[in-house]
Amino acid sequence: MEQLPTASAPSRSTAVQRALTDIETAKAGAEPAVADFLDHVAQLIVQHGDPDAVLARVIDALAFEDLKAAAVAHGLTLHTTRAAEQPERLLVVWTHDGGMAIVPQGLRPRAALHQLRAALAERAEEERLSVSFQASVAAGHVEDVATWYARVTEADR
């Protein structure tokens, strides 16, 4: 994947050269599709001259795909806010058949994915507690929610 130098082409920086070397090392023994992907990343690095910026864009693109897949897997639709005042974090609105995740404009996909995973974990914990409370009531325990919650969360520790 070596680029032919031209008279107007700038010389490669140390960072670019190091990134290309790392990519060539990573390609050794890699599956053909992975090697092809790494070749494309190397071409972008050569074209743009900034490995960190290129890799950040590639990681964001992959994180966006993970974000979409996680949303679909949990019955959520993704929406980007258009409001004048942007929320600081991703918001999830749950409905009986899924819900929607509202992503603030400018939130990087990696951060949105992290926040969505946290919201999904919180939702799973709420569902677990709901089932536990219903089982407690069905078993005949009579206590207020605060006492039950203290008992259940203390038992989890």
KOLNUDO-781170 format. One record per residue (C-alpha): residue in one letter; x, y, z negated. Coordinates in steps of 0.001 Angstrom, whole numbers. Example, Ala and Ser with C-alpha at 12.3 -4.5 7.8 and 13.67 -1.06 7.14 Angstrom:
2
aa / x / y / z
A / 12300 / -4500 / -7800
S / 13670 / -1060 / -7140
END
This chain:
157
aa / x / y / z
M / 0 / 0 / 0
E / 3005 / 2266 / 382
Q / 2126 / 5683 / 1800
L / 4378 / 6959 / 4557
P / 6033 / 10227 / 3568
T / 5446 / 13260 / 5724
A / 7417 / 16455 / 5957
S / 4734 / 18321 / 4014
A / 4068 / 15618 / 1428
P / 5272 / 16500 / -2064
S / 7535 / 14046 / -3810
R / 5810 / 11776 / -6330
S / 5948 / 12786 / -9943
T / 7287 / 10474 / -12603
A / 3738 / 9908 / -13885
V / 2509 / 8921 / -10410
Q / 5478 / 6628 / -9853
R / 4980 / 4992 / -13262
A / 1253 / 4482 / -12589
L / 1951 / 2922 / -9195
T / 4534 / 617 / -10729
D / 2061 / -424 / -13440
I / -603 / -1068 / -10803
E / 1750 / -3233 / -8725
T / 2649 / -5187 / -11867
A / -1044 / -5640 / -12722
K / -1784 / -6905 / -9210
A / 623 / -9822 / -9604
G / -1535 / -12920 / -9829
A / -4782 / -10934 / -9746
E / -7846 / -12063 / -7841
P / -8084 / -10515 / -4353
A / -11037 / -8304 / -5295
V / -9173 / -6975 / -8327
A / -6047 / -6334 / -6274
D / -8144 / -4490 / -3684
F / -9718 / -2374 / -6428
L / -6278 / -1558 / -7833
D / -5079 / -600 / -4332
H / -7936 / 1888 / -4080
V / -7078 / 3336 / -7475
A / -3434 / 3630 / -6406
Q / -4474 / 5470 / -3240
L / -6490 / 7932 / -5304
I / -3536 / 8496 / -7607
V / -1248 / 9188 / -4644
Q / -3792 / 11552 / -3069
H / -4543 / 13515 / -6230
G / -1175 / 13325 / -7944
D / -2649 / 13085 / -11454
P / -2980 / 9509 / -12736
D / -4730 / 10544 / -15953
A / -7465 / 12455 / -14129
V / -7975 / 9683 / -11575
L / -8140 / 6967 / -14229
A / -10585 / 9046 / -16298
R / -12863 / 9346 / -13252
V / -12603 / 5614 / -12541
I / -13363 / 4747 / -16166
D / -16334 / 7141 / -16157
A / -17660 / 5525 / -12979
L / -17411 / 2072 / -14558
A / -18960 / 3327 / -17812
F / -21862 / 4801 / -15842
E / -22510 / 1399 / -14294
D / -22415 / -172 / -17773
L / -24775 / 2549 / -19026
K / -27282 / 1806 / -16264
A / -27042 / -1952 / -16889
A / -27529 / -1556 / -20657
A / -30547 / 682 / -20098
V / -32150 / -1778 / -17668
A / -31443 / -4717 / -19971
H / -33405 / -2988 / -22755
G / -36255 / -1684 / -20605
L / -35073 / 1923 / -20692
T / -35031 / 4448 / -17900
L / -32237 / 7020 / -17796
H / -32995 / 10708 / -17413
T / -30717 / 13740 / -17427
T / -32053 / 16759 / -19266
R / -32708 / 19930 / -17344
A / -33632 / 21996 / -20377
A / -32001 / 25349 / -20998
E / -30911 / 24184 / -24442
Q / -29132 / 20855 / -24191
P / -29237 / 18312 / -27029
E / -25877 / 17374 / -28478
R / -26446 / 13638 / -28184
L / -28227 / 11091 / -26061
L / -31828 / 10695 / -27199
V / -33820 / 7477 / -26959
V / -37603 / 7601 / -26948
W / -39009 / 4146 / -27608
T / -42382 / 2994 / -26319
H / -44193 / -327 / -26618
D / -42765 / -1463 / -23274
G / -39264 / 5 / -23366
G / -38675 / 3710 / -23318
M / -36337 / 6293 / -21943
A / -32851 / 7496 / -22699
I / -32347 / 11223 / -22205
V / -28750 / 12120 / -21405
P / -27568 / 15715 / -21898
Q / -26036 / 17311 / -18812
G / -22267 / 17138 / -18953
L / -22113 / 14228 / -21412
R / -19412 / 11893 / -20167
P / -20654 / 8405 / -19281
R / -18333 / 6775 / -21832
A / -19818 / 8904 / -24615
A / -23364 / 8266 / -23378
L / -22697 / 4508 / -23286
H / -21286 / 4587 / -26826
Q / -24307 / 6563 / -28061
L / -26751 / 4250 / -26273
R / -25115 / 1195 / -27824
A / -25382 / 2837 / -31256
A / -29082 / 3595 / -30662
L / -29678 / -3 / -29544
A / -27937 / -1340 / -32676
E / -30021 / 989 / -34853
R / -33193 / -191 / -33107
A / -32216 / -3841 / -33635
E / -31616 / -3158 / -37344
E / -35015 / -1439 / -37641
E / -36679 / -4437 / -35999
R / -34850 / -6807 / -38356
L / -35997 / -4806 / -41365
S / -39554 / -4687 / -40030
V / -39669 / -8480 / -39710
S / -38184 / -8825 / -43201
F / -40770 / -6479 / -44708
Q / -43638 / -8281 / -42972
A / -42315 / -11624 / -44244
S / -42067 / -10186 / -47764
V / -45682 / -9022 / -47659
A / -46818 / -12349 / -46187
A / -45023 / -14125 / -49042
G / -47106 / -12148 / -51541
H / -44467 / -9712 / -52775
V / -46111 / -6527 / -53944
E / -43701 / -3624 / -54088
D / -43389 / -214 / -52585
V / -41301 / 300 / -49480
A / -38466 / 2070 / -51342
T / -38084 / -811 / -53824
W / -38244 / -3373 / -51031
Y / -35663 / -1457 / -48963
A / -33297 / -1224 / -51940
R / -33664 / -4951 / -52578
V / -33149 / -5924 / -48936
T / -30198 / -3648 / -48241
E / -28543 / -4658 / -51523
A / -28907 / -8325 / -50533
D / -27186 / -7591 / -47204
R / -24044 / -6289 / -48911
END
